[in-house]
Amino acid sequence: MPYRLTVLGTGYLGATHAACMADLGFEVLGLDVDESKIARLRAGELPMYEPGLEEVLRRNLESGRLRFTTSYEEAAAFGDVHFVCVGTPQKKGENAADVSYLDAVVESLAPYLTRECLVVGKSTVPVGTAQRLADKLVRLAPAGPLVELAWNPEFLREGFAVQDTLHPDRIVLGVASEKAEKIMRDIYTPLGDVPTIVTDYPTSELVKSAANAFLATKISFINAMAEVCETSHADVKQLSLALSYDERIGGRFLNPGLGFGGGCLPKDIRAFMARAGELGADQALTFLREVDAINMRRRARMVDLARELVGGSFRGCTVGVLGAAFKPNSDDIRDSPALDVAVKIGEQGGQVTVYDPVALDNARKAHPELAYGTSALDAARGAHVVLLLTEWQEFIDLDPEELGSVVATRRIVDGRNALDAEAWRAVGWNYRALGRP
């Protein structure tokens, strides 16, 4: 008999996992305590923007393979394998991860687990969390030791979540028994021949933290080089290109600019540092403090560069901001460098108008003090300087002559090194970018 799956938590990760598992042919029940979110999902509407996911959601709702509930009792009765997909945000006023949502799921589900089943954690957690939750499940579930835990970290990129779920580059299984390994292998068999690492709980937990720390370090490295380039009048874009041809280094995540944001990298590297400190291994990750600091400095430098371009003060200046999401193909504004820059300029007296293709509603709710445009041209109308802060293709494809016809002054700061500098300069734009002369 094929396994019946539940997905506990229907945010970005959970909604994607539930829809994609149903697409692989499993019967799936998604659970969330947010009744409005469940109502939207039942109606085939996503609580966030993710290219391609809404079609997968609707297809599987129509097939009957995918349903949603707010009842833990129903989920426990239905599922053979329960995937836990709740968030682990940064604790307020601390670097550490808040794992209270995970504990809440385990404490809500466990009392209804009266038969053998497997609970699978997919959230990004401090190392040591899985063993603690495994013990808690056995203690709280009526089925006791028949309830087992596995850890199966996710590696989704926002904007590519469906592709990354259905065509992963690797699968990591942290298991405590051969039986758990077999169940997990069975579930992922429809994905085909994917490199699979079978390991223990702590290693599986560390894989995601280590991967994010490495990517953050690579991004901050090239942005540190951008700082050096600015003081030495070198071009970080050409430097990055030259480095990318070295096979040991590669070009991915070596794009100089405004740095990283979002709901994962910033909070995950801080949580990693905090957990290493708790374990007495804090010296091993002290370099991540500088990675974080370099990343935040890029935002300050962007504000400085824009202010220099308008003569030293934003007072009386109109500023057009292109981008609100932390990255393109997403409506996620968590720790968005673009919005951070826009807010700081507003605080310094600039009249800021922001435009983003999909993140405007989220931006408006978070920052009602900013003005918002209906298009790139609308946001740039009358601007003394335009800032490109999220590299949406729509912005890269802008006609510099057309944009130039609506601004007060042809000044642009390319925060993502995404535009063709020569094409913009050729029609009279004063073009500046982070890390370039």
Secondary structure, DSSP 8 states (H G I E B T S, - for coil): ---EEEEE--SHHHHHHHHHHHHTT-EEEEE-S-HHHHHHHHTT--SS--TTHHHHHHHHHHHTSEEEES-HHHHHHH-SEEEE-----B-TTSSSB--HHHHHHHHHHGGG--S-EEEEE-S---TTHHHHHHHHHHHH-TTGGGEEEEE------TT-HHHHHHS-S-EEEE-SSHHHHHHHHHHHGGG-S--EEEE-HHHHHHHHHHHHHHHHHHHHHHHHHHHHHHHHT--HHHHHHHHHTSTTT-STT---SS---SSSHHHHHHHHHHHHHHTT-GGGGTHHHHHHHHHHHHHHHHHHHHHHHTTS--TT-EEEEE--SSSSS----TT-HHHHHHHHHHHTT-EEEEE-SS-HHHHHHH-TTSEE-SSHHHHHTT-SEEEE-S--HHHHT--HHHHHTT-SS-EEEETTS-S-HHHHHHTT-EEEETT--
